[in-house]
Amino acid sequence: MTQEVDRVEAAINEALSGKSCAIVSSGDSGIYAMAGLVLEICAIRKIPILKPDTRAAMHPEMLQVEIVPGIPAVCAGASLLGAPLTHDFACISLSDLLTPWEVIEKRLDAAALADFVIVLYNPKSKRRSTQLERAQQIILKHRDKHTPVGIVTSAMREEQAIGLTTLEHLHQAKVTMLTTVFIGNSSTFDYQGLMITPRGYSKKYDIR
């Protein structure tokens, strides 16, 4: 953390020297991770990048960048909770290290008003202890206090922890920077400990 730019610049310099180099990110490199910074720095430095569908042998002067997809926390966590993302959803990071908190609050309010399932990344750290409770207050303006909320920490790792609470009690949940928070929409419900957001089939078909 806080050394992302140094890591990317070092990797780009290695690649430009003719070596193969990999930058490793947890989850998916394109979601709150390093792929965007790699491309951004290449753009700032005006480095020609080879597109994935172009033959590298025909353009040796260009930098070949391959972005390998991974399994983001939003997908890993959802699979452990049940099916909370079967309908439209929005992912919002509560970290204001790179995004002003005023902007984050606007996004929270808009997502809650639009009745998206809301997935919160980076909910709390040692230096940021109030953002999650503020997010809870904003979302409660538009959503029932009994709305199911899924809490997943370290998904698919040895320290994995899974919990289910309600929006009313979200501020009491144990969360860290490794936690992903899933806040249901107006139709999300809890069935036998699983969090389920209907896609809408029961409104169109006779489901028995």
NORKABEL-V971833 format. One record per pair of residues at least 24 apart in sequence whose C-alpha atoms are under 10 Angstrom apart, sorted by the first residue. I is the first residue (numbers start at 1). GAP is how many residues later the second one is. If there is no record, write none. Layout:
i = {I,I}
gap = {GAP,GAP}
//
This chain:
i = {2,4,4,4,4,5,5,5,5,7,7,8,8,8,8,8,8,8,9,9,9,9,11,12,12,12,12,12,12,15,15,15,16,16,16,16,16,18,18,20,21,22,22,22,23,24,25,26,26,26,26,27,27,27,27,27,27,27,27,27,28,28,28,28,28,28,28,28,28,29,29,29,29,29,29,30,30,30,30,30,31,31,31,31,31,31,31,32,32,32,32,32,33,34,35,35,35,35,36,38,38,39,72,73,73,73,73,73,73,73,73,73,73,73,74,74,74,74,74,74,74,74,75,76,76,76,76,76,77,77,77,77,77,77,77,77,77,77,77,77,77,77,77,78,78,78,78,78,78,78,78,78,78,79,79,79,80,80,80,80,80,80,80,80,80,80,80,81,81,81,81,81,81,81,81,81,81,81,81,81,82,82,82,82,82,82,82,82,83,83,83,83,83,83,83,84,84,84,84,84,84,84,84,84,84,84,84,84,84,84,84,84,84,84,85,85,85,85,85,85,85,85,85,85,85,85,85,85,86,86,86,86,86,86,86,87,87,87,87,87,87,87,87,87,87,88,88,88,88,88,88,88,88,89,89,89,89,89,89,89,89,89,89,90,90,90,90,90,90,90,90,90,91,91,91,91,91,91,91,91,91,92,92,92,92,92,92,92,93,93,93,93,93,93,94,94,94,94,94,94,94,94,94,94,94,95,95,95,95,95,95,95,95,95,95,96,96,96,97,101,104,104,105,105,105,105,105,106,108,108,108,108,108,109,109,109,109,109,109,109,110,110,110,111,111,111,112,112,112,112,112,112,112,112,112,112,113,113,113,113,113,113,113,114,114,115,115,115,115,115,115,115,116,116,116,116,117,117,117,117,117,117,117,117,117,118,118,118,118,118,118,119,119,119,119,119,119,119,119,120,120,120,120,120,120,121,121,121,121,121,121,121,122,122,122,122,122,122,122,123,123,123,123,123,123,123,124,124,124,124,124,124,125,125,125,125,126,126,128,129,129,130,131,132,132,132,132,132,133,133,133,133,134,135,135,136,136,136,136,136,136,137,137,137,137,139,139,140,140,142,142,143,143,143,143,143,143,144,144,144,144,145,145,146,146,146,147,147,147,147,147,147,147,147,148,148,148,148,148,148,148,148,148,148,148,148,148,149,149,149,149,149,149,149,149,149,149,150,150,150,150,150,150,150,150,150,151,151,151,151,151,151,152,152,152,152,152,152,153,153,153,153,153,154,154,154,155,155,163,163,164,164,164,164,165,165,166}
gap = {95,29,30,33,34,29,32,33,36,27,31,26,27,29,30,31,33,34,28,29,32,33,27,26,29,30,35,51,53,48,49,50,31,45,46,47,48,42,45,44,44,43,44,45,44,44,45,44,45,46,47,42,43,44,45,46,47,48,49,128,39,40,41,42,43,44,45,46,47,38,39,40,41,42,43,37,38,39,40,42,38,39,40,41,42,43,60,40,60,61,89,90,39,33,30,31,32,33,31,27,29,26,83,46,48,79,80,81,82,83,105,106,107,108,45,46,47,78,81,106,107,108,80,76,78,79,80,104,42,73,74,75,76,77,78,79,83,84,85,102,103,104,105,41,72,73,74,77,102,103,104,117,118,76,115,116,70,71,72,75,76,80,81,82,83,114,115,68,69,70,71,81,82,83,101,109,112,113,114,115,68,108,109,111,112,113,114,115,105,111,112,113,114,115,116,33,34,35,64,65,66,98,99,100,101,104,105,106,110,111,112,113,114,115,31,32,33,34,97,98,99,100,103,110,111,112,113,114,31,102,110,111,112,113,114,29,30,98,100,101,109,110,111,112,113,26,27,28,29,30,97,109,111,25,26,27,28,29,30,93,94,95,96,24,25,26,27,28,29,30,92,93,25,26,27,28,29,30,89,90,91,26,27,28,29,30,31,89,26,27,28,29,30,87,26,27,28,29,30,34,37,38,40,41,83,25,26,27,28,29,30,33,36,37,82,26,32,35,31,30,27,31,26,29,30,33,34,32,26,27,28,30,31,26,28,29,30,31,32,33,28,29,32,28,31,74,26,27,28,29,30,31,71,72,73,74,25,26,27,28,29,30,72,28,71,24,27,28,69,70,71,72,67,68,69,70,32,65,66,67,68,69,70,71,80,31,63,64,65,66,67,30,31,32,61,62,63,64,65,31,59,60,61,62,63,55,56,57,58,59,60,61,53,54,55,56,57,58,59,52,53,54,55,56,57,58,50,51,52,53,54,55,50,51,52,53,50,51,49,46,47,41,40,38,39,41,43,49,36,37,38,39,37,35,36,31,32,33,34,35,47,30,31,33,34,28,44,27,28,43,44,24,25,40,41,42,43,24,40,41,42,24,25,38,40,43,36,37,38,39,40,41,42,43,34,35,36,37,38,39,40,41,42,46,47,48,49,24,32,33,34,35,36,39,40,41,46,30,31,32,33,34,40,43,44,45,24,28,29,30,31,32,24,26,27,28,29,30,24,25,26,27,28,24,25,26,24,25,30,31,26,29,30,31,25,28,24}
//
